């Protein structure tokens, strides 16, 4: 089981798969996502946010069990 995740990086498919693994292991119903890191240009941050919203978030299945509680 995953105890703690510091960073998940990679293609949208990789990030979605790792987030789904984390959700399955922890049964969380919400995720906090940090996209802006020191040194990243604002345009890169905006592009990353858009990519996450369009290609990662729709593939992440939050725990239905945790949502029902």
N, C-alpha and C positions, 0 to 999 in steps of 0.2 A: 504494500500500500504506500502511496505517496504521502510523505509527512509534510513536505513543504516544497513549494515551487518558487524559485527565485525569478527565472526568466524562461519564457518559451519563445524561441525564434525559429524562423524557417519559412517555407512556402505556406500559403494559406491552408493547403491540405494537411501539412505537418502540424501547424498550429492548432487547427480544428481537432485533429486526431489526439494530440496531447491534452488539449482541454477536455475532450470527451473522456479520456482516460482518467483525468483528475476528478471530473464530476462523478464518474462511476465509482471511483474509490472513496470519495468523501460524501457523496449524496448532497452536495450543495445545490441551492436553488438560485444563487446569485454569484456573479464574478465581478471582481474589481480589476479593471484593465488599465495599465499605465503604458501609454504609447510614447510620450515625450520623455526623452532622456537628455541630460546635459550634452550639448554639442551638436544636437540634431537641428538642421535648418527647419524653419517653420513650414516650408513647402513640403519637405520630406515627411514631417509629422502629419500634415493634412492628407497627403497621398496614402500614408499608412493607415490613418483613421478610415478613409474611404474604402480601402482594400479590406480592412477588417470588417467593416459594416456590410460590405457587399459579398464577400467570399468566405469569411470565417464565421461570423455570428450566426448566419442562417444554418450552419452545419453543426452548431454546438447544441446538444440536447441536455438542458438542465434537468435536474432530478424532479420527476413528477411526485415522488414520495415526499420529498422535502417541501415541495410547493403545497401539497395537500395538508401538511401539518399546521 
